[in-house]
Amino acid sequence: MISSGDKELDELIDGYGEEVNLIYGPGSSGKTTLALIAAVHQLKRNKKVVFIDTENSFSIDRFMQICGIDYLSFLDRLLLLKVKSFEEQCKRIDSLMNLVGIDLIVLDSLGFFYRKEVKENPSEINNKMDRQLRILTEISRNGIPVLIANQVSTNPDTGEIRMVGGDMVRNWSKRLIELKKDPRTIILKKPEEKEKRFEIINSGIKIF
């Protein structure tokens, strides 16, 4: 178990376990911020972090805000992997099996390329996504927490919010955290259900 990087958030979700921890919600709901504060907390403890960025959402300015003035001293322990396609995402996740000395893996986000590709070839793409989740689960069983951010879609007829990848992604995830925007809410959905209001601030988040 590792800290989320925020004491009040730890009290809500009990930190992130050595398992697949998934955060999902609409755009600008705070998924990347939660991923960054967890990564920064580990870096400040002299731990090594892999951050896979599929949405080009990793902002050095935001990283600096959360780290503080010593941010340069943390960069040598951060492996930032920029991904530009679903196939590259598959290859990057495959390659994680060969890494040693890693203390946290962050994937932001899981479904960005998947949702574009799955419409063209659902069977093949779903099999590849399942393989990615299987690999990440195996890595977590070796004592490395995996933190995944994921997008959601909304049914235009019913208004139902559904995470990208649906039950396949849900079933692989041991800890599920949903984010809502209006009002900003963090909801622990699994293994139990709890929720708190929050806001995004320069140093990360503030929970009420």
C-alpha positions as CSV (number, residue, x, y, z in Angstrom):
1,M,0.0,0.0,0.0
2,I,1.3,3.5,-0.9
3,S,-0.1,6.9,-0.1
4,S,-2.2,8.8,-2.6
5,G,-0.1,11.8,-1.8
6,D,-2.8,13.5,0.1
7,K,-3.6,12.7,3.8
8,E,-7.4,13.4,3.5
9,L,-7.6,11.3,0.3
10,D,-5.8,8.4,2.1
11,E,-8.5,8.5,4.8
12,L,-11.2,8.2,2.1
13,I,-9.6,5.5,-0.2
14,D,-7.0,3.9,2.1
15,G,-4.2,4.7,-0.4
16,Y,-3.3,2.7,-3.5
17,G,-2.7,-1.0,-3.1
18,E,-0.3,-3.4,-4.9
19,E,-3.1,-4.0,-7.4
20,V,-4.7,-2.2,-10.3
21,N,-6.2,1.1,-9.0
22,L,-8.5,2.8,-11.5
23,I,-9.7,6.4,-11.5
24,Y,-12.4,7.3,-14.0
25,G,-14.4,10.4,-14.8
26,P,-15.1,13.0,-17.5
27,G,-12.5,15.3,-19.0
28,S,-11.1,17.9,-16.5
29,S,-12.5,16.1,-13.5
30,G,-9.1,15.7,-11.8
31,K,-7.8,12.3,-13.0
32,T,-4.4,13.6,-14.1
33,T,-4.1,15.7,-10.9
34,L,-4.7,12.6,-8.7
35,A,-2.1,10.7,-10.8
36,L,0.4,13.4,-10.5
37,I,0.1,13.8,-6.7
38,A,0.6,10.1,-6.3
39,A,3.6,10.1,-8.6
40,V,5.2,13.2,-6.9
41,H,4.7,11.7,-3.4
42,Q,6.7,8.6,-4.5
43,L,9.4,10.7,-6.2
44,K,9.8,12.7,-3.0
45,R,10.4,9.4,-1.1
46,N,13.3,8.6,-3.5
47,K,11.1,6.0,-5.3
48,K,11.0,5.5,-9.1
49,V,7.9,6.1,-11.1
50,V,6.9,5.2,-14.7
51,F,4.3,7.6,-16.1
52,I,2.7,6.6,-19.4
53,D,1.1,9.6,-21.1
54,T,-1.4,8.7,-23.9
55,E,-3.2,12.1,-24.0
56,N,-0.3,14.4,-24.0
57,S,-1.7,15.6,-20.7
58,F,1.5,15.6,-18.6
59,S,2.2,19.2,-18.0
60,I,5.7,20.2,-16.7
61,D,4.1,23.4,-15.3
62,R,1.6,21.4,-13.3
63,F,4.3,19.0,-12.2
64,M,6.3,22.0,-11.0
65,Q,3.3,23.3,-9.1
66,I,2.8,20.0,-7.2
67,C,6.5,19.3,-6.6
68,G,7.5,22.8,-5.5
69,I,10.8,24.5,-6.2
70,D,12.9,21.3,-5.9
71,Y,11.1,19.7,-8.9
72,L,14.4,19.3,-10.9
73,S,15.8,16.9,-8.3
74,F,12.9,14.5,-8.9
75,L,13.1,14.2,-12.7
76,D,15.9,11.6,-12.7
77,R,13.6,9.1,-10.9
78,L,10.7,9.7,-13.3
79,L,10.4,7.7,-16.6
80,L,7.9,9.6,-18.7
81,L,6.7,7.6,-21.7
82,K,4.7,9.5,-24.4
83,V,2.4,7.2,-26.4
84,K,1.0,8.2,-29.8
85,S,-1.1,5.1,-30.8
86,F,-2.9,2.1,-29.4
87,E,-0.2,-0.2,-30.9
88,E,2.5,1.8,-29.2
89,Q,0.5,1.6,-25.9
90,C,0.5,-2.2,-26.3
91,K,4.3,-2.2,-26.8
92,R,5.0,0.1,-23.9
93,I,2.9,-2.0,-21.5
94,D,4.6,-5.2,-22.8
95,S,8.0,-3.6,-22.1
96,L,7.1,-2.9,-18.5
97,M,7.7,-6.6,-17.7
98,N,11.4,-6.0,-18.3
99,L,11.8,-3.0,-16.0
100,V,13.3,-3.4,-12.5
101,G,13.4,-1.1,-9.5
102,I,10.1,0.6,-10.2
103,D,7.8,1.6,-7.3
104,L,4.7,2.9,-9.1
105,I,3.3,2.7,-12.6
106,V,0.8,5.4,-13.8
107,L,-1.1,5.1,-17.1
108,D,-2.9,8.3,-18.1
109,S,-5.1,7.3,-19.7
110,L,-6.1,3.7,-20.6
111,G,-8.9,4.3,-23.0
112,F,-7.8,7.3,-25.1
113,F,-6.7,5.3,-28.2
114,Y,-8.8,2.3,-27.4
115,R,-12.1,4.1,-27.9
116,K,-11.0,5.2,-31.3
117,E,-9.8,1.7,-32.5
118,V,-12.4,-0.6,-31.0
119,K,-15.1,0.6,-33.3
120,E,-13.1,-0.7,-36.3
121,N,-12.1,-4.1,-35.0
122,P,-13.8,-4.8,-31.6
123,S,-12.6,-8.4,-31.2
124,E,-8.9,-7.7,-31.9
125,I,-8.8,-4.5,-29.9
126,N,-10.6,-5.9,-26.9
127,N,-8.2,-8.9,-26.8
128,K,-5.3,-6.5,-26.9
129,M,-6.8,-4.4,-24.1
130,D,-7.4,-7.5,-22.0
131,R,-3.7,-8.4,-22.5
132,Q,-2.7,-4.9,-21.3
133,L,-4.8,-5.3,-18.2
134,R,-3.5,-8.8,-17.6
135,I,0.1,-7.6,-17.8
136,L,-0.5,-4.7,-15.5
137,T,-2.2,-7.0,-13.0
138,E,0.8,-9.4,-13.1
139,I,3.1,-6.5,-12.4
140,S,1.0,-5.3,-9.5
141,R,1.2,-8.9,-8.0
142,N,5.0,-8.4,-7.8
143,G,4.5,-5.5,-5.4
144,I,4.2,-2.5,-7.7
145,P,1.0,-0.5,-7.4
146,V,-0.5,0.4,-10.8
147,L,-2.6,3.6,-11.1
148,I,-4.8,3.9,-14.2
149,A,-6.8,6.9,-15.3
150,N,-9.7,6.2,-17.6
151,Q,-12.3,8.1,-19.6
152,V,-16.0,7.8,-19.6
153,S,-18.8,8.1,-22.2
154,T,-22.3,9.2,-21.8
155,N,-25.4,7.5,-23.3
156,P,-27.1,10.4,-25.2
157,D,-30.5,8.8,-24.6
158,T,-30.4,7.8,-21.0
159,G,-27.6,10.1,-19.7
160,E,-25.9,7.0,-18.2
161,I,-22.2,7.4,-17.6
162,R,-20.1,4.4,-18.5
163,M,-16.3,4.0,-18.3
164,V,-14.5,3.3,-21.5
165,G,-13.9,-0.5,-21.8
166,G,-16.9,-1.3,-19.6
167,D,-17.0,-4.4,-17.5
168,M,-13.7,-5.7,-18.9
169,V,-11.8,-2.8,-17.3
170,R,-14.0,-2.8,-14.2
171,N,-13.4,-6.5,-13.5
172,W,-9.6,-6.2,-13.7
173,S,-9.6,-3.2,-11.3
174,K,-9.4,-4.0,-7.6
175,R,-9.9,-0.3,-6.5
176,L,-12.4,1.9,-8.4
177,I,-12.5,5.7,-7.9
178,E,-15.1,7.8,-9.7
179,L,-14.6,11.5,-10.2
180,K,-17.5,13.9,-10.8
181,K,-17.2,17.6,-11.9
182,D,-20.4,19.3,-10.8
183,P,-20.0,19.4,-7.9
184,R,-16.4,18.0,-7.7
185,T,-16.8,14.7,-5.9
186,I,-14.4,11.7,-5.3
187,I,-16.4,8.5,-4.9
188,L,-14.7,5.3,-3.8
189,K,-16.8,2.6,-5.6
190,K,-14.8,-0.5,-4.9
191,P,-14.0,-2.3,-2.6
192,E,-16.7,-0.2,-0.7
193,E,-18.5,3.0,-1.4
194,K,-17.6,6.3,0.2
195,E,-17.4,9.8,-1.1
196,K,-16.2,13.3,-0.4
197,R,-16.3,16.7,-2.1
198,F,-13.0,18.3,-3.3
199,E,-11.5,21.1,-5.2
200,I,-8.3,21.3,-7.4
201,I,-5.7,23.7,-6.1
202,N,-2.2,24.6,-7.1
203,S,-0.5,22.0,-4.8
204,G,-2.9,19.2,-5.8
205,I,-6.4,18.8,-4.2
206,K,-8.3,19.9,-1.1
207,I,-11.0,17.5,0.3
208,F,-13.9,18.7,2.3
